[in-house]
Amino acid sequence: MQNDYLTNKKKYDSVVQKKYNLKNKSITNFINSKKPNNVDINKLLNKVKINEKNQKKEKLILLSIASLVVGVAGIISII
């Protein structure tokens, strides 16, 4: 099987050029759409604090459910 990029330079060059143009367009669109944004550190820290509180709540709920199941099983086994 022959390699197309060695036997048919014209075809290979056109394919490479099309790929490069597509990549180039997507990169330029990405760069142009990206605007400099100001990042407020307080907002980021507040998000982290809220996430930590939510994780603590989830862990507490899971612990309470597990202890409830163990307690109910213990009461049933005693009776």
Buried (B, 14 or more C-beta within 10 A) or exposed (E): EEEEEEEEEEEBEEEEEEEEEEEEEEEEEEEEEEEEEEEEEEEEEEEEEEEEEEEEEEEEEEEEEEEEEEEEEEEEEEE
